Amino acid sequence: MDTGLQGKRVLVTGASGGIGHACARAFMAEGCEVVAHYHQGRERAETLGAALVLGADLRVEDEVERLFALAGELDVCAAVAGVWPSDDTPVWELSLERWEETLRANLTATFLTARAFLRGLAVQRTGGSLVMVGSTAGLFGEAGHADYAAAKSAILYGLLLSLKNEVARIAPAARVNAVAPGWTESPMTRGSLDDETLARVTRTMALKKVAQPEDVARIVVALASNEISGHVTGQVVTVAGGMEGRVIET
């Protein structure tokens, strides 16, 4: 099926990471002009051969504004960038510093990205598509990572459901959706997916495997496409092998 994305200009944040890199490749395969964003992985982002490769710290307002000014007029934004703290830390041991940093790297960065993209749509007053990437941690919680779960939950519920209504005021045909990946093999998680962890995290999954970045990227592209998802907005698509929750360990 033709996605209708040929020639569209697309910003992918976090394009140096596993899911972001796969998203950028998937959009390029559809004939899009991709602007690939990175924070600390410039060399990996440059391997994409994207139309433009730009660095920015998405936690910093001025850097986000500069990124969008350089990116130019956009049709699609895939807000993929995020950080998962690898240390399991229960709330009673969680420092305020880590809490605030995790929310800033995930929720605040996504808010600043979404705001800048929507400001562009307000000028263009045409259709556009924003796809935000959350996590199953935001749907089911994640013991030892309450900070990450809280940030992703805010993206998938409060932020998404507000934006899909607000964007209609400035661009009636514009859409906002989100993807909630489960465990996905990527540079961020690869060191955590030993055999014991894999057996534990797949216990509530119908498909006894973790996702590949391409599994998530295909859904991001489908949601960005007006041909495939033109009447879909405010929705969360879970890419987690049929996960029904998490195993509670005592």
KAGICOR-V225054 format. One record per backbone hydrogen bond with DSSP energy under -0.5 kcal/mol. NH is the residue of the N-H (numbers start at 1). CO is the residue of the C=O. Records with the same first field share a line. If there is no record, write none. Layout:
NH: CO  CO
//
This chain:
7: 31
8: 5
10: 8  33
11: 76
12: 10  35
13: 11  78
15: 12  37
17: 14
21: 17
22: 18
23: 19
24: 20
25: 21
26: 22
27: 23
28: 24
29: 25
30: 26  27
31: 28
32: 27
33: 8
34: 32
35: 10
36: 34  52
37: 12  35
38: 54
45: 41
46: 42
47: 43  44
48: 45
49: 46
51: 34
52: 34
54: 36
56: 38
58: 56
60: 57
61: 59
64: 60
65: 61
66: 62
67: 63
68: 64
69: 65
70: 66
71: 67
72: 68
75: 9
76: 9
77: 129
78: 11
79: 77  131
80: 78
85: 83
89: 87  144
93: 90
94: 90  91
99: 95
100: 96
101: 97
102: 98
103: 99
104: 100
105: 101
106: 102
107: 103
108: 103
109: 104
110: 106
111: 107
112: 108
113: 109
114: 110
115: 111
116: 112
117: 113
118: 114
119: 115
120: 116
121: 117
122: 118
123: 119
124: 120
125: 121
129: 75
130: 175
131: 77
132: 130  177
133: 79
134: 132  179
136: 181
138: 135
139: 136
140: 136
141: 137
145: 142
149: 145
150: 146
151: 147
152: 148
153: 149
154: 150
155: 151
156: 152
157: 153
159: 154
160: 155
161: 157
162: 158
163: 159
164: 160
165: 161  162
166: 162
167: 163
169: 166
170: 166  167
171: 167
174: 171
175: 128
177: 130
178: 235
179: 132
180: 237
181: 179
182: 239
185: 211
186: 184
189: 186
190: 186
192: 189
193: 189  190
194: 192
198: 194
199: 195
200: 196
201: 197
202: 198
203: 200
205: 202
206: 241
207: 241
208: 206
209: 207
211: 183
213: 185
215: 212
216: 212
217: 213
218: 214
219: 215
220: 216
221: 217
222: 218
223: 219
224: 220
225: 221
227: 3
229: 225
230: 226
232: 229
234: 176
237: 178  235
238: 236
239: 180
240: 238
243: 240
244: 204
249: 247
//
